[in-house]
Amino acid sequence: YEKLKHFYTNLAWWKLVPRFRDQTWGSFADVSRSLLSSDGQDTFVVFFFGSGKSTGALNHMASDSTYLAQWFNPREGQYRDIGTFRPKGNQWIIPERPTAEDWVLLVKRQA
């Protein structure tokens, strides 16, 4: 997973706080295969692993902000844009994964 290492080194990874089972920050269809970390309300990273396309929701977001969401494919090192959005009631429902393989969700607050 050299490409996954590259993904994290392109972020301020040292600011990411693990939020693994903290439902204040996220709720997921399969909590045993979803790892959430965030830099406050600015950056959210969720590693979805194992088979399936289910995801969940990000919580505790800044409702007055716009975010940019992307899928990162750790097998190929490629990004797929999801687009920009504004959370509703501090929450965003994550679209399903592009395929039933491992994916990393990257969500960044826009300036």
All heavy atoms as an XYZ file, in Angstrom:
922
protein
N       0.817     -1.211      0.000
C       0.000      0.000      0.000
C       0.848      1.256      0.000
O       0.632      2.183      0.780
C      -0.976     -0.046      1.163
C      -2.270     -0.738      0.805
C      -2.292     -2.056      0.391
C      -3.463     -0.059      0.849
C      -3.461     -2.682      0.042
C      -4.655     -0.667      0.510
C      -4.642     -1.984      0.110
O      -5.819     -2.586     -0.232
N       1.809      1.288     -0.884
C       2.668      2.465     -1.043
C       1.838      3.692     -1.439
O       2.121      4.806     -1.029
C       3.743      2.175     -2.105
C       4.805      3.221     -2.217
C       5.708      3.313     -0.989
O       5.885      2.311     -0.278
O       6.229      4.419     -0.752
N       0.802      3.474     -2.227
C      -0.050      4.584     -2.677
C      -0.846      5.172     -1.519
O      -1.115      6.369     -1.477
C      -0.950      4.118     -3.811
C      -0.145      3.801     -5.069
C      -0.988      3.174     -6.137
C      -0.213      2.952     -7.393
N       0.652      1.800     -7.396
N      -1.223      4.350     -0.564
C      -1.927      4.828      0.624
C      -0.995      5.683      1.478
O      -1.402      6.719      2.003
C      -2.481      3.650      1.425
C      -3.475      3.963      2.520
C      -4.681      4.731      1.989
C      -3.937      2.679      3.195
N       0.256      5.279      1.564
C       1.257      6.074      2.280
C       1.399      7.445      1.609
O       1.439      8.472      2.286
C       2.598      5.339      2.287
C       3.713      6.118      2.925
C       5.028      5.374      2.813
C       6.186      6.228      3.253
N       7.470      5.602      2.977
N       1.443      7.453      0.285
C       1.547      8.706     -0.463
C       0.325      9.605     -0.200
O       0.463     10.808     -0.048
C       1.702      8.398     -1.957
C       1.911      9.609     -2.799
N       3.082     10.332     -2.788
C       1.098     10.237     -3.672
C       2.980     11.352     -3.617
N       1.784     11.314     -4.165
N      -0.865      8.991     -0.141
C      -2.092      9.735      0.156
C      -1.943     10.491      1.477
O      -2.207     11.688      1.558
C      -3.285      8.771      0.218
C      -4.536      9.372      0.779
C      -5.391     10.105     -0.026
C      -4.869      9.210      2.120
C      -6.548     10.669      0.495
C      -6.020      9.773      2.643
C      -6.864     10.499      1.829
N      -1.537      9.796      2.519
C      -1.436     10.413      3.843
C      -0.306     11.432      3.930
O      -0.446     12.448      4.603
C      -1.284      9.351      4.933
C      -2.609      8.762      5.337
C      -3.002      7.514      4.897
C      -3.491      9.467      6.155
C      -4.228      6.977      5.262
C      -4.719      8.943      6.526
C      -5.076      7.697      6.076
O      -6.284      7.177      6.426
N       0.809     11.190      3.239
C       1.908     12.156      3.307
C       1.581     13.445      2.552
O       2.238     14.467      2.774
C       3.236     11.560      2.806
O       3.067     11.073      1.480
C       3.708     10.443      3.724
N       0.562     13.423      1.695
C       0.104     14.648      1.032
C      -0.819     15.480      1.913
O      -1.214     16.571      1.528
C      -0.602     14.324     -0.290
C       0.386     14.017     -1.391
O       1.513     14.488     -1.375
N      -0.041     13.211     -2.338
N      -1.197     14.941      3.069
C      -2.050     15.649      4.032
C      -1.211     16.083      5.231
O      -0.113     15.576      5.432
C      -3.145     14.713      4.563
C      -4.159     14.160      3.589
C      -5.038     13.132      4.299
C      -5.018     15.277      3.028
N      -1.766     16.959      6.041
C      -1.157     17.252      7.342
C      -1.606     16.131      8.281
O      -2.399     16.321      9.192
C      -1.608     18.623      7.836
N      -1.082     14.921      8.034
C      -1.541     13.703      8.716
C      -1.373     13.779     10.220
O      -2.138     13.172     10.964
C      -0.836     12.468      8.156
C       0.648     12.530      8.252
C       1.513     12.975      7.296
C       1.449     12.167      9.378
N       2.804     12.917      7.756
C       2.791     12.424      9.041
C       1.165     11.658     10.646
C       3.836     12.197      9.918
C       2.208     11.427     11.517
C       3.524     11.685     11.151
N      -0.383     14.522     10.698
C      -0.125     14.619     12.124
C      -1.226     15.378     12.866
O      -1.325     15.291     14.076
C       1.238     15.263     12.381
C       1.350     16.631     11.781
C       1.077     17.818     12.390
C       1.758     16.951     10.449
N       1.275     18.868     11.521
C       1.700     18.355     10.316
C       2.163     16.186      9.356
C       2.024     19.000      9.135
C       2.491     16.852      8.187
C       2.422     18.230      8.079
N      -2.077     16.084     12.114
C      -3.204     16.795     12.726
C      -4.466     15.927     12.807
O      -5.433     16.310     13.453
C      -3.530     18.054     11.926
C      -2.446     19.111     11.964
C      -2.900     20.310     11.170
C      -1.881     21.424     11.171
N      -2.363     22.587     10.406
N      -4.475     14.787     12.124
C      -5.659     13.927     12.095
C      -5.818     13.183     13.419
O      -4.904     12.504     13.870
C      -5.571     12.926     10.945
C      -5.581     13.524      9.539
C      -5.324     12.435      8.503
C      -6.899     14.221      9.265
N      -6.983     13.335     14.016
C      -7.296     12.678     15.290
C      -8.185     11.470     15.002
O      -9.206     11.606     14.328
C      -8.032     13.664     16.229
C      -8.473     12.970     17.507
C      -7.171     14.875     16.519
N      -7.809     10.286     15.488
C      -8.667      9.112     15.290
C     -10.029      9.310     15.957
O     -10.105      9.740     17.099
C      -7.891      7.975     15.973
C      -6.488      8.463     16.074
C      -6.583      9.953     16.210
N     -11.106      9.005     15.234
C     -12.475      9.141     15.742
C     -13.218      7.816     15.549
O     -14.421      7.795     15.343
C     -13.227     10.225     14.971
C     -12.478     11.504     14.755
C     -12.675     12.470     15.866
N     -12.063     13.754     15.524
C     -11.715     14.646     16.426
N     -11.912     14.421     17.694
N     -11.170     15.780     16.053
N     -12.495      6.726     15.571
C     -12.955      5.427     15.089
C     -14.394      5.062     15.439
O     -15.185      4.803     14.575
C     -12.012      4.327     15.531
C     -10.612      4.497     14.990
C      -9.547      3.944     15.639
C     -10.364      5.218     13.836
C      -8.247      4.092     15.148
C      -9.074      5.383     13.334
C      -8.027      4.811     14.006
N     -14.768      5.014     16.682
C     -16.138      4.606     17.047
C     -16.925      5.749     17.687
O     -17.939      5.520     18.327
C     -16.103      3.401     17.970
C     -15.504      2.181     17.315
C     -15.871      0.925     18.068
N     -15.116     -0.241     17.659
C     -15.379     -0.967     16.588
N     -16.368     -0.644     15.794
N     -14.655     -2.023     16.299
N     -16.459      6.967     17.491
C     -17.107      8.139     18.075
C     -18.215      8.633     17.153
O     -17.956      9.276     16.143
C     -16.069      9.228     18.309
C     -16.621     10.427     19.055
O     -17.860     10.543     19.188
O     -15.810     11.255     19.497
N     -19.464      8.351     17.496
C     -20.595      8.714     16.633
C     -20.875     10.205     16.623
O     -21.694     10.676     15.840
C     -21.828      7.918     17.019
C     -21.654      6.453     16.699
C     -22.967      5.717     16.601
O     -24.031      6.248     16.868
N     -22.884      4.473     16.198
N     -20.185     10.969     17.472
C     -20.272     12.422     17.381
C     -19.745     12.873     16.028
O     -20.235     13.825     15.448
C     -19.429     13.080     18.494
O     -19.870     12.595     19.759
C     -19.530     14.590     18.456
N     -18.746     12.145     15.507
C     -18.061     12.533     14.278
C     -18.525     11.778     13.045
O     -18.409     12.279     11.938
C     -16.549     12.366     14.451
C     -16.011     13.358     15.415
C     -15.895     13.206     16.774
C     -15.581     14.684     15.130
N     -15.395     14.356     17.327
C     -15.189     15.281     16.344
C     -15.469     15.423     13.958
C     -14.703     16.577     16.421
C     -14.978     16.709     14.035
C     -14.607     17.279     15.249
N     -19.033     10.562     13.215
C     -19.456      9.789     12.054
C     -20.220      8.547     12.458
O     -20.018      8.001     13.542
N     -21.117      8.132     11.576
C     -21.851      6.878     11.781
C     -21.776      6.094     10.474
O     -21.973      6.656      9.402
C     -23.297      7.152     12.187
O     -23.926      8.013     11.269
N     -21.463      4.802     10.601
C     -21.173      4.001      9.426
C     -21.943      2.696      9.425
O     -22.221      2.122     10.482
C     -19.665      3.740      9.323
C     -18.868      5.004      9.310
C     -18.214      5.443     10.445
C     -18.836      5.788      8.180
C     -17.522      6.644     10.447
C     -18.141      6.987      8.168
C     -17.483      7.417      9.305
N     -22.255      2.219      8.234
C     -23.005      0.975      8.073
C     -22.217     -0.209      8.640
O     -22.798     -1.098      9.247
C     -23.334      0.743      6.598
N     -20.902     -0.213      8.461
C     -20.065     -1.283      8.985
C     -18.931     -0.656      9.792
O     -17.876     -0.340      9.247
C     -19.527     -2.148      7.841
C     -18.816     -3.400      8.341
O     -18.519     -3.487      9.556
O     -18.561     -4.290      7.518
N     -19.155     -0.469     11.089
C     -18.162      0.209     11.929
C     -16.860     -0.574     12.061
O     -15.816      0.016     12.327
C     -18.719      0.539     13.338
C     -19.837      1.551     13.253
C     -19.174     -0.706     14.056
N     -16.907     -1.881     11.838
C     -15.682     -2.676     11.942
C     -14.796     -2.542     10.710
O     -13.659     -3.009     10.714
C     -16.019     -4.146     12.197
O     -16.675     -4.699     11.083
N     -15.316     -1.909      9.647
C     -14.538     -1.743      8.417
C     -14.532     -0.300      7.918
O     -14.443     -0.049      6.723
C     -15.089     -2.661      7.334
C     -14.869     -4.110      7.687
C     -15.201     -5.007      6.556
N     -14.778     -6.351      6.889
C     -15.381     -7.430      6.466
N     -16.418     -7.341      5.672
N     -14.942     -8.605      6.821
N     -14.635      0.637      8.873
C     -14.644      2.068      8.542
C     -13.820      2.792      9.598
O     -14.159      2.755     10.775
C     -16.074      2.620      8.559
O     -16.925      1.842      7.761
N     -12.739      3.442      9.174
C     -11.866      4.147     10.102
C     -11.887      5.637      9.791
O     -11.440      6.057      8.726
C     -10.438      3.614      9.999
C     -10.256      2.132     10.294
C      -8.810      1.711     10.040
C     -10.671      1.809     11.718
N     -12.405      6.426     10.729
C     -12.526      7.878     10.561
C     -11.467      8.595     11.374
O     -11.208      8.245     12.524
C     -13.918      8.343     11.005
C     -14.135      9.843     11.172
C     -14.009     10.581      9.840
C     -15.496     10.112     11.796
N     -10.877      9.608     10.768
C     -10.025     10.553     11.480
C     -10.335     11.928     10.920
O     -10.809     12.068      9.788
C      -8.542     10.201     11.337
O      -8.178     10.132      9.985
N     -10.106     12.959     11.738
C     -10.372     14.312     11.246
C      -9.425     15.312     11.881
O      -8.885     15.080     12.960
C     -11.824     14.724     11.520
O     -11.996     15.105     12.871
N      -9.265     16.413     11.176
C      -8.559     17.583     11.688
C      -9.662     18.581     12.026
O     -10.031     19.409     11.189
C      -7.601     18.128     10.639
C      -6.933     19.437     11.064
O      -7.105     19.854     12.223
O      -6.261     20.049     10.218
N     -10.250     18.444     13.217
C     -11.381     19.275     13.599
C     -12.487     19.152     12.573
O     -12.826     18.046     12.152
N     -13.019     20.281     12.137
C     -14.066     20.303     11.125
C     -13.515     20.652      9.745
O     -14.276     20.885      8.821
C     -15.149     21.319     11.513
C     -15.903     20.948     12.777
C     -16.892     22.031     13.166
O     -16.534     23.198     13.301
N     -18.135     21.632     13.356
N     -12.191     20.642      9.600
C     -11.563     21.064      8.347
C     -11.301     19.916      7.375
O     -11.487     20.073      6.171
C     -10.256     21.800      8.617
C     -10.489     23.124      9.319
O     -11.580     23.712      9.172
O      -9.568     23.573     10.037
N     -10.837     18.787      7.871
C     -10.498     17.645      7.019
C     -11.031     16.367      7.656
O     -10.816     16.138      8.846
C      -8.966     17.516      6.841
O      -8.460     18.738      6.302
C      -8.615     16.369      5.906
N     -11.710     15.564      6.839
C     -12.212     14.264      7.268
C     -11.628     13.205      6.339
O     -11.659     13.378      5.119
C     -13.744     14.201      7.173
C     -14.467     15.125      8.123
C     -14.611     16.465      7.846
C     -15.023     14.619      9.290
C     -15.285     17.308      8.716
C     -15.706     15.452     10.163
C     -15.843     16.801      9.878
N     -11.126     12.123      6.926
C     -10.588     11.011      6.153
C     -11.247      9.735      6.684
O     -11.207      9.477      7.888
C      -9.052     10.902      6.297
C      -8.532      9.671      5.565
C      -8.370     12.154      5.775
N     -11.868      8.966      5.785
C     -12.468      7.697      6.183
C     -11.914      6.603      5.274
O     -12.047      6.684      4.059
C     -14.014      7.703      6.073
C     -14.580      6.411      6.666
C     -14.623      8.918      6.751
N     -11.287      5.606      5.885
C     -10.791      4.448      5.154
C     -11.860      3.370      5.254
O     -12.147      2.866      6.334
C      -9.465      3.983      5.743
C      -8.839      2.807      5.038
C      -9.039      2.578      3.685
C      -8.020      1.938      5.727
C      -8.454      1.509      3.028
C      -7.420      0.848      5.090
C      -7.650      0.643      3.743
N     -12.478      3.050      4.114
C     -13.473      1.981      4.017
C     -12.763      0.771      3.423
O     -12.253      0.841      2.306
C     -14.630      2.385      3.087
C     -15.484      3.498      3.631
C     -15.325      4.799      3.177
C     -16.454      3.243      4.578
C     -16.121      5.824      3.661
C     -17.263      4.257      5.074
C     -17.099      5.552      4.619
N     -12.704     -0.318      4.178
C     -12.012     -1.508      3.681
C     -12.923     -2.724      3.766
O     -13.937     -2.710      4.446
C     -10.692     -1.740      4.434
C     -10.839     -1.846      5.922
C     -10.953     -3.080      6.526
C     -10.866     -0.705      6.706
C     -11.084     -3.186      7.896
C     -11.003     -0.805      8.082
C     -11.117     -2.046      8.681
N     -12.540     -3.749      3.018
C     -13.378     -4.933      2.931
C     -14.344     -4.801      1.769
O     -14.432     -3.767      1.115
N     -15.082     -5.869      1.513
C     -15.989     -5.850      0.369
C     -17.287     -5.131      0.711
O     -17.673     -5.045      1.864
C     -16.286     -7.274     -0.094
O     -16.934     -7.980      0.941
N     -17.926     -4.599     -0.310
C     -19.183     -3.883     -0.136
C     -19.054     -2.439     -0.564
O     -17.953     -1.923     -0.721
N     -20.185     -1.790     -0.748
C     -20.191     -0.400     -1.182
C     -20.797      0.534     -0.137
O     -20.845      1.734     -0.325
C     -20.986     -0.265     -2.480
C     -20.315     -0.906     -3.676
C     -21.212     -0.805     -4.883
C     -20.460     -0.350     -6.092
N     -21.337     -0.072     -7.228
N     -21.270     -0.021      0.990
C     -21.943      0.804      1.997
C     -20.981      1.788      2.635
O     -19.775      1.549      2.716
C     -22.597     -0.079      3.058
O     -21.614     -0.807      3.753
N     -21.513      2.903      3.084
C     -20.704      3.949      3.707
C     -21.392      4.384      5.002
O     -21.474      3.617      5.927
C     -20.510      5.135      2.744
O     -21.785      5.618      2.320
C     -19.674      4.741      1.538
N     -21.893      5.612      5.048
C     -22.530      6.142      6.248
C     -22.665      7.642      6.162
O     -22.970      8.189      5.108
N     -22.370      8.316      7.272
C     -22.527      9.773      7.332
C     -21.397     10.387      8.149
O     -20.903      9.789      9.102
C     -23.865     10.127      7.958
N     -21.001     11.589      7.752
C     -20.083     12.395      8.554
C     -20.922     13.351      9.382
O     -21.875     13.951      8.879
C     -19.118     13.180      7.665
C     -18.117     12.360      6.866
C     -17.265     13.275      5.996
C     -17.234     11.528      7.788
N     -20.558     13.506     10.631
C     -21.270     14.388     11.553
C     -20.321     15.474     12.053
O     -19.133     15.446     11.762
C     -21.795     13.589     12.760
C     -22.687     12.437     12.351
O     -23.427     12.525     11.384
N     -22.606     11.357     13.094
N     -20.866     16.401     12.814
C     -20.078     17.447     13.477
C     -19.330     18.316     12.462
O     -18.208     18.750     12.686
C     -19.111     16.818     14.477
C     -18.651     17.772     15.533
N     -19.514     18.386     16.400
C     -17.416     18.223     15.847
C     -18.834     19.172     17.204
N     -17.553     19.088     16.889
N     -19.975     18.553     11.319
C     -19.381     19.392     10.281
C     -19.839     20.837     10.468
O     -20.837     21.097     11.151
C     -19.782     18.883      8.896
C     -19.375     17.440      8.659
S     -19.759     16.877      6.995
C     -18.258     17.394      6.169
N     -19.132     21.768      9.868
C     -19.499     23.185      9.931
C     -20.604     23.436      8.907
O     -20.350     23.438      7.704
C     -18.288     24.056      9.651
N     -21.818     23.638      9.375
C     -22.966     23.755      8.471
C     -22.924     25.005      7.599
O     -23.584     25.067      6.571
C     -24.275     23.697      9.250
O     -24.332     24.747     10.198
N     -22.130     26.012      7.984
C     -22.032     27.243      7.199
C     -20.872     27.211      6.205
O     -20.519     28.222      5.618
C     -21.884     28.448      8.143
C     -20.641     28.361      9.022
O     -20.065     27.244      9.158
O     -20.245     29.389      9.588
N     -20.291     26.024      5.999
C     -19.124     25.895      5.123
C     -19.417     25.006      3.925
O     -20.339     24.204      3.946
C     -17.951     25.289      5.895
O     -17.531     26.161      6.913
N     -18.579     25.165      2.907
C     -18.623     24.301      1.734
C     -17.437     23.352      1.823
O     -16.333     23.754      2.204
C     -18.529     25.133      0.440
O     -19.653     26.012      0.392
C     -18.533     24.246     -0.794
N     -17.674     22.099      1.474
C     -16.648     21.064      1.502
C     -16.471     20.482      0.107
O     -17.406     20.453     -0.681
C     -17.045     19.933      2.450
C     -16.993     20.290      3.921
C     -18.068     20.918      4.545
C     -15.876     19.990      4.689
C     -18.029     21.224      5.892
C     -15.825     20.292      6.041
C     -16.903     20.907      6.635
O     -16.860     21.213      7.972
N     -15.266     19.981     -0.148
C     -14.952     19.250     -1.382
C     -14.694     17.802     -0.990
O     -13.908     17.527     -0.076
C     -13.710     19.824     -2.058
C     -13.180     19.036     -3.261
C     -14.190     19.062     -4.407
C     -11.846     19.574     -3.706
N     -15.363     16.877     -1.670
C     -15.218     15.446     -1.369
C     -14.617     14.707     -2.555
O     -14.945     14.989     -3.707
C     -16.582     14.850     -1.015
N     -13.740     13.750     -2.251
C     -13.097     12.918     -3.263
C     -12.951     11.496     -2.736
O     -12.759     11.292     -1.530
C     -11.687     13.430     -3.575
C     -11.620     14.801     -4.172
C     -10.164     15.230     -4.313
O      -9.446     15.352     -3.334
N      -9.731     15.431     -5.544
N     -13.012     10.543     -3.644
C     -12.639      9.169     -3.341
C     -11.191      8.984     -3.763
O     -10.789      9.467     -4.819
C     -13.502      8.176     -4.113
C     -14.886      8.033     -3.600
C     -16.037      8.406     -4.236
C     -15.294      7.463     -2.360
N     -17.136      8.105     -3.461
C     -16.699      7.521     -2.297
C     -14.610      6.904     -1.273
C     -17.428      7.047     -1.205
C     -15.329      6.434     -0.198
C     -16.718      6.511     -0.171
N     -10.429      8.273     -2.962
C      -9.063      7.910     -3.323
C      -9.000      6.392     -3.444
O      -9.409      5.670     -2.533
C      -8.065      8.387     -2.264
C      -6.653      7.959     -2.537
C      -5.914      8.589     -3.522
C      -6.067      6.921     -1.829
C      -4.605      8.193     -3.798
C      -4.767      6.512     -2.085
C      -4.045      7.160     -3.074
N      -8.486      5.925     -4.582
C      -8.334      4.503     -4.844
C      -6.921      4.096     -4.408
O      -5.951      4.431     -5.091
C      -8.541      4.226     -6.333
C      -8.403      2.781     -6.698
O      -7.729      2.017     -6.028
N      -9.042      2.401     -7.789
N      -6.777      3.377     -3.282
C      -5.430      3.033     -2.801
C      -4.723      1.972     -3.642
O      -3.520      1.776     -3.499
C      -5.687      2.510     -1.380
C      -7.087      2.016     -1.401
C      -7.824      2.884     -2.387
N      -5.432      1.331     -4.548
C      -4.804      0.344     -5.423
C      -4.101      1.019     -6.586
O      -3.070      0.552     -7.059
C      -5.862     -0.646     -5.957
C      -6.471     -1.517     -4.862
C      -7.734     -2.218     -5.301
N      -8.768     -1.361     -5.871
C      -9.540     -0.528     -5.156
N      -9.392     -0.426     -3.859
N     -10.458      0.201     -5.744
N      -4.678      2.102     -7.093
C      -4.147      2.777     -8.278
C      -3.535      4.145     -7.981
O      -2.874      4.721     -8.827
C      -5.261      2.933     -9.317
C      -5.828      1.609     -9.789
C      -7.040      1.783    -10.696
O      -7.355      2.930    -11.082
O      -7.676      0.770    -11.009
N      -3.810      4.693     -6.797
C      -3.297      6.013     -6.452
C      -4.041      7.139     -7.141
O      -3.503      8.226     -7.291
N      -5.275      6.886     -7.561
C      -6.071      7.867     -8.305
C      -7.195      8.441     -7.444
O      -7.745      7.737     -6.596
C      -6.696      7.203     -9.530
C      -5.712      6.557    -10.468
C      -4.927      7.560    -11.280
O      -5.426      8.622    -11.612
N      -3.697      7.221    -11.601
N      -7.548      9.697     -7.711
C      -8.673     10.362     -7.053
C      -9.873     10.399     -7.994
O      -9.703     10.523     -9.200
C      -8.323     11.803     -6.681
C      -7.325     11.914     -5.556
C      -5.958     11.891     -5.803
C      -7.753     12.046     -4.245
C      -5.038     12.005     -4.775
C      -6.846     12.160     -3.210
C      -5.490     12.137     -3.475
O      -4.583     12.239     -2.459
N     -11.063     10.333     -7.426
C     -12.312     10.541     -8.160
C     -13.089     11.613     -7.435
O     -13.418     11.460     -6.255
C     -13.179      9.275     -8.159
C     -12.724      8.193     -9.059
C     -13.805      7.143     -9.158
N     -13.296      5.953     -9.810
C     -14.033      4.929    -10.150
N     -15.321      4.918     -9.889
N     -13.501      3.889    -10.751
N     -13.395     12.685     -8.140
C     -14.152     13.774     -7.527
C     -15.597     13.360     -7.262
O     -16.251     12.767     -8.118
C     -14.146     15.015     -8.421
C     -12.818     15.750     -8.381
O     -12.051     15.558     -7.409
O     -12.541     16.515     -9.311
N     -16.064     13.688     -6.075
C     -17.478     13.545     -5.737
C     -18.157     14.892     -5.945
O     -19.257     14.966     -6.449
C     -17.659     13.062     -4.281
C     -17.039     11.679     -4.106
C     -19.134     13.052     -3.899
C     -16.963     11.215     -2.662
N     -17.455     15.961     -5.576
C     -17.970     17.312     -5.769
C     -18.001     18.092     -4.477
O     -17.517     17.651     -3.438
N     -18.581     19.284     -4.565
C     -18.699     20.141     -3.387
C     -20.106     20.020     -2.800
O     -21.054     19.673     -3.502
C     -18.409     21.613     -3.720
O     -19.300     22.041     -4.740
C     -16.972     21.814     -4.175
N     -20.195     20.327     -1.520
C     -21.487     20.258     -0.836
C     -21.453     21.120      0.414
O     -20.399     21.496      0.896
C     -21.829     18.809     -0.453
C     -20.916     18.229      0.596
C     -21.240     18.331      1.944
C     -19.734     17.597      0.247
C     -20.390     17.829      2.918
C     -18.891     17.081      1.211
C     -19.220     17.193      2.550
N     -22.637     21.424      0.923
C     -22.801     22.057      2.232
C     -23.544     21.066      3.110
O     -24.574     20.531      2.698
C     -23.585     23.359      2.119
C     -22.809     24.463      1.420
C     -23.629     25.737      1.315
N     -23.765     26.430      2.559
C     -22.918     27.364      3.009
N     -21.869     27.681      2.290
N     -23.113     27.956      4.159
N     -23.031     20.796      4.305
C     -23.707     19.841      5.182
C     -25.101     20.333      5.565
O     -25.349     21.532      5.638
C     -22.817     19.776      6.422
C     -21.572     20.510      6.088
C     -21.828     21.360      4.896
N     -25.979     19.374      5.802
C     -27.335     19.696      6.271
C     -27.409     19.311      7.733
O     -27.245     18.140      8.082
C     -28.365     18.929      5.455
C     -28.417     19.388      4.019
C     -29.552     18.719      3.255
C     -29.656     19.356      1.902
N     -29.223     18.530      0.822
N     -27.633     20.313      8.579
C     -27.699     20.038     10.009
C     -26.408     19.449     10.551
O     -26.443     18.532     11.359
N     -25.271     19.931     10.087
C     -23.934     19.474     10.497
C     -23.610     18.046     10.059
O     -22.704     17.423     10.584
C     -23.747     19.584     12.011
C     -23.824     21.010     12.490
O     -23.871     21.942     11.696
N     -23.847     21.189     13.784
N     -24.364     17.515      9.086
C     -24.156     16.133      8.649
C     -24.138     16.058      7.121
O     -24.779     16.837      6.435
C     -25.271     15.239      9.186
C     -25.083     13.772      8.846
C     -26.228     12.917      9.340
O     -27.347     13.047      8.855
N     -25.952     12.066     10.311
N     -23.407     15.067      6.622
C     -23.384     14.769      5.192
C     -23.487     13.267      5.007
O     -22.725     12.494      5.596
C     -22.100     15.284      4.546
C     -22.000     15.020      3.079
C     -22.856     15.441      2.104
C     -20.975     14.284      2.403
N     -22.433     15.008      0.865
C     -21.277     14.295      1.026
C     -19.833     13.617      2.828
C     -20.474     13.675      0.087
C     -19.034     12.994      1.889
C     -19.357     13.032      0.528
N     -24.435     12.839      4.193
C     -24.601     11.427      3.870
C     -23.622     11.097      2.744
O     -23.678     11.686      1.663
C     -26.054     11.113      3.436
C     -27.051     11.568      4.503
C     -26.197      9.623      3.117
C     -26.887     10.940      5.862
N     -22.750     10.162      2.991
C     -21.695      9.793      2.049
C     -22.281      8.897      0.954
O     -22.980      7.937      1.266
C     -20.571      9.025      2.786
C     -20.038      9.866      3.948
C     -19.451      8.635      1.817
C     -19.205      9.062      4.929
N     -22.005      9.203     -0.313
C     -22.474      8.306     -1.384
C     -21.771      6.952     -1.275
O     -20.708      6.844     -0.666
C     -22.096      9.034     -2.672
C     -21.039      9.999     -2.291
C     -21.231     10.332     -0.841
N     -22.343      5.933     -1.892
C     -21.712      4.617     -1.802
C     -20.378      4.607     -2.530
O     -20.116      5.439     -3.410
C     -22.636      3.504     -2.277
C     -22.996      3.494     -3.715
C     -23.881      2.298     -4.070
O     -24.544      1.707     -3.202
O     -23.898      1.959     -5.264
N     -19.541      3.672     -2.149
C     -18.212      3.547     -2.758
C     -18.344      3.228     -4.247
O     -19.294      2.559     -4.655
C     -17.422      2.436     -2.084
C     -17.083      2.737     -0.658
C     -16.168      1.677     -0.099
N     -16.924      0.672      0.622
C     -16.407     -0.441      1.113
N     -15.138     -0.728      0.941
N     -17.151     -1.296      1.771
N     -17.393      3.674     -5.054
C     -17.443      3.413     -6.495
C     -17.448      1.921     -6.849
O     -18.077      1.526     -7.819
C     -16.187      4.098     -7.034
C     -15.856      5.145     -6.033
C     -16.291      4.591     -4.708
N     -16.716      1.111     -6.082
C     -16.701     -0.340     -6.284
C     -16.717     -0.992     -4.900
O     -16.597     -0.302     -3.884
C     -15.439     -0.816     -7.047
O     -14.284     -0.560     -6.229
C     -15.306     -0.123     -8.393
N     -16.808     -2.293     -4.856
C     -16.875     -3.029     -3.584
C     -15.495     -3.334     -3.004
O     -15.336     -4.242     -2.206
C     -17.674     -4.313     -3.782
N     -14.491     -2.540     -3.382
C     -13.129     -2.724     -2.884
C     -12.802     -1.633     -1.874
O     -13.646     -0.815     -1.543
C     -12.153     -2.672     -4.060
C     -12.411     -3.761     -5.082
C     -11.633     -3.527     -6.354
O     -11.948     -2.561     -7.071
O     -10.715     -4.312     -6.622
N     -11.555     -1.602     -1.404
C     -11.112     -0.571     -0.454
C     -11.099      0.802     -1.119
O     -10.645      0.949     -2.264
C      -9.688     -0.870      0.033
C      -9.576     -2.158      0.815
O     -10.613     -2.775      1.107
O      -8.440     -2.536      1.138
N     -11.575      1.816     -0.378
C     -11.556      3.206     -0.826
C     -11.307      4.098      0.377
O     -11.670      3.763      1.502
C     -12.878      3.617     -1.472
C     -13.073      3.002     -2.811
C     -13.652      1.791     -3.089
C     -12.670      3.546     -4.060
N     -13.627      1.557     -4.447
C     -13.031      2.626     -5.063
C     -12.041      4.725     -4.435
C     -12.779      2.845     -6.413
C     -11.793      4.950     -5.777
C     -12.158      4.008     -6.751
N     -10.719      5.273      0.111
C     -10.518      6.271      1.148
C     -11.298      7.515      0.735
O     -11.154      8.010     -0.389
C      -9.031      6.629      1.331
C      -8.857      7.634      2.457
C      -8.199      5.382      1.597
N     -12.118      8.010      1.658
C     -12.867      9.237      1.430
C     -12.076     10.399      2.003
O     -11.626     10.348      3.150
C     -14.229      9.150      2.131
C     -15.081     10.416      2.066
C     -15.596     10.658      0.649
C     -16.243     10.322      3.042
N     -11.889     11.446      1.205
C     -11.222     12.666      1.646
C     -12.207     13.822      1.499
O     -12.714     14.053      0.397
C      -9.967     12.935      0.813
C      -9.237     14.257      1.086
C      -8.743     14.340      2.519
C      -8.090     14.444      0.107
N     -12.482     14.495      2.588
C     -13.392     15.639      2.590
C     -12.680     16.815      3.216
O     -12.204     16.729      4.359
C     -14.699     15.325      3.370
C     -15.598     16.545      3.417
C     -15.429     14.151      2.732
N     -12.561     17.918      2.449
C     -11.846     19.107      2.933
C     -12.747     20.335      2.886
O     -13.421     20.580      1.883
C     -10.603     19.379      2.082
C      -9.497     18.390      2.279
C      -8.331     18.786      1.405
C      -7.038     18.323      2.010
N      -5.884     18.824      1.262
N     -12.712     21.108      3.957
C     -13.439     22.368      4.030
C     -12.762     23.373      3.101
O     -11.537     23.479      3.071
C     -13.400     22.869      5.460
C     -14.218     24.070      5.743
C     -13.863     24.532      7.136
N     -15.018     24.952      7.874
C     -15.024     25.204      9.167
N     -13.929     25.036      9.869
N     -16.088     25.617      9.766
N     -13.580     24.079      2.325
C     -13.065     25.062      1.373
C     -12.949     26.437      2.040
O     -13.765     26.779      2.888
C     -13.971     25.139      0.149
C     -14.126     23.812     -0.586
C     -12.792     23.293     -1.095
O     -12.280     23.795     -2.072
N     -12.240     22.299     -0.441
N     -11.951     27.200      1.637
C     -11.723     28.538      2.221
C     -12.825     29.498      1.813
O     -13.430     29.370      0.790
C     -10.368     29.061      1.776
